[in-house]
Amino acid sequence: MEKEKKNINRREFINKGAKLAIGVSAFSIFPYRSLAGNTVDKLKVALVGTGSRGSGTWGKSLVQPYKDYIELVGLCDINPKRVEYAKKYIGTNATTYLAKDFDRMVQDTKPDAVIVTTVDCFHAKYSVRAMELGCNVICEKPLATDAEQCQKLLDTELKTGKKIITTFNVRHQTSAEEIKKVIVSGELGNIISAEFQEYLDINHGASYYRRWHGKSRFSGTLLCTKASHHFDQMNWSIDAEPVEVNAFGRVAYYGKNNSFRYRNCRGCPFAEKCDFYWDITKDQRSMDMYVACEKEDGYLRDGCVWDNDNDTYDTMTVEVKYNNGVLLSYSLNAFLPYEGQRIAFNGEKGRLDVRLYHRQPWDVEHNSDFRLTKNFSNTKTWHIKPGEGGHGGADEKLKDKLFKPNQSDPLGKMAGSRAGVMASLIGIAARQSIETGKRIKIADLIDFPLTWRE
Ligand SMILES: NC(=O)c1ccc[n+]([C@@H]2O[C@H](COP(=O)([O-])OP(=O)(O)OC[C@H]3O[C@@H](n4cnc5c(N)ncnc54)[C@H](O)[C@@H]3O)[C@@H](O)[C@H]2O)c1
């Protein structure tokens, strides 16, 4: 009875609580880096997971350009060679540690914040431990790959008073900003439904099946590792939180769907005839970062896309019902001849159509087409250019907001644990829906903190 009452309260909360979800500010994490901008000290950061994202975006591209604002004090990875490679690649004096010595790294180097860029399924473990050891957390998406991890993250944040930032760089892309501005402008009126179609091509899509992402136990499937970006973008765009999820998914293209397979591309007897053969030896960074380190942990970066153990869906459709009544229809296909997105919002007063072109075997004049059509009225089109830098300038904008003083956030682009958990929970619920054949209520997945209702 008590449990039932608690759940009803939680559902009530889910139905009412959306307005709190956006506008979560990074500034609360680093109080001395206040809006007034009086920086007292450099922010001390340590990083766990020194692979591509860790040594690049949060390593080399952080340490030099942001040297006036941050100091990298520790690097940690499960792979002893990769952590040393990262130190050299980044060009830092930070002390290196093995994953088993994560606690020691935090105790020795005393960072203000820990940046978590490991394989997805370990994000929660390190984020929780970092908070228990007194640090704030800057965590890559997806914040979590299962409901238990979401619960631990929220409970620990509450218990320790430390804070998590989820690095949803997509919110900082010019196209995402433009969509948010159109919705906030009220031109569409109240949003009634939305559509999101993700097209991953045979380069980008296949790359997930050569890496750990192809195994759901590491990535939580593309519904977590990839789609958490999209779910967060939609949650943020419409300023709402998910209530119920229904999904279908298949491994329809990669994995078992071929007559031949090998362990990895190097030395593959089918190299000549396989369309997905990838010669990692031509990529020096991958050779240094992965191949030179593979004896330590057995991880093969050029894994076979046809591996029978690739159980991450490459084809999926998801329906989400939101607490403001919006119905979202989402799909992702990871084996297409071109890459891009179609996003649309249907409002009381009209429809916004967005088509983003990332890679396609035909010429396009612009990277994006925006069209706003008003009911009983006119239609207008325009284009938005991506910014310069990583992920269309989004990585730099996110880091500016995180680390530089005097940053304002009128669109509420900085995301905390709540946004991170909500995006993850859609993916987790979708996966559960696919596996059970049932609709999944978000409120049944975890016990939300009561403070979220205030
Ligand atoms: N926001 C974005 O645009 C974006 C882009 C790329 C990657 N990412 C995220 O960044 C993270 C890292 O991705 P990546 O492409 O760098 O992958 P990667 O495989 O290159 O790096 C992952 C690193 O984690 C380490 N690791 C694995 N298990 C560990 C453990 N138990 N303890 C400590 N370290 C461990 C690996 O040794 C490796 O160095 C992922 O969560 C991914 O989703 C985000």
The ligand as a Gaussian input file, in Angstrom:
#p B3LYP/6-31G(d) Opt

LIG

0 1
 N       29.276000      13.302000     -26.996000
 C       29.847000      12.834000     -28.076000
 O       29.714000      13.398000     -29.147000
 C       30.684000      11.598000     -27.984000
 C       31.493000      11.206000     -29.056000
 C       32.261000      10.047000     -28.916000
 C       32.210000       9.303000     -27.758000
 N       31.399000       9.707000     -26.752000
 C       31.355000       8.925000     -25.489000
 O       32.646000       8.914000     -24.917000
 C       32.896000       7.674000     -24.265000
 C       34.198000       7.068000     -24.796000
 O       34.050000       6.777000     -26.168000
 P       35.334000       6.573000     -27.089000
 O       34.894000       6.710000     -28.481000
 O       36.444000       7.417000     -26.590000
 O       35.667000       5.028000     -26.806000
 P       37.116000       4.353000     -26.687000
 O       36.887000       2.912000     -26.809000
 O       38.078000       5.020000     -27.607000
 O       37.562000       4.726000     -25.195000
 C       37.020000       4.126000     -24.060000
 C       38.115000       4.012000     -23.012000
 O       37.559000       3.467000     -21.809000
 C       38.518000       2.539000     -21.268000
 N       37.859000       1.607000     -20.372000
 C       37.113000       0.522000     -20.692000
 N       36.697000      -0.080000     -19.563000
 C       37.165000       0.629000     -18.524000
 C       37.048000       0.530000     -17.125000
 N       36.346000      -0.467000     -16.543000
 N       37.682000       1.426000     -16.350000
 C       38.394000       2.443000     -16.901000
 N       38.533000       2.595000     -18.239000
 C       37.930000       1.705000     -19.041000
 C       39.105000       1.879000     -22.504000
 O       40.326000       1.226000     -22.220000
 C       39.252000       3.075000     -23.434000
 O       40.496000       3.700000     -23.273000
 C       31.678000       6.808000     -24.535000
 O       30.830000       6.864000     -23.430000
 C       30.993000       7.463000     -25.705000
 O       29.605000       7.273000     -25.690000
 C       30.666000      10.833000     -26.824000

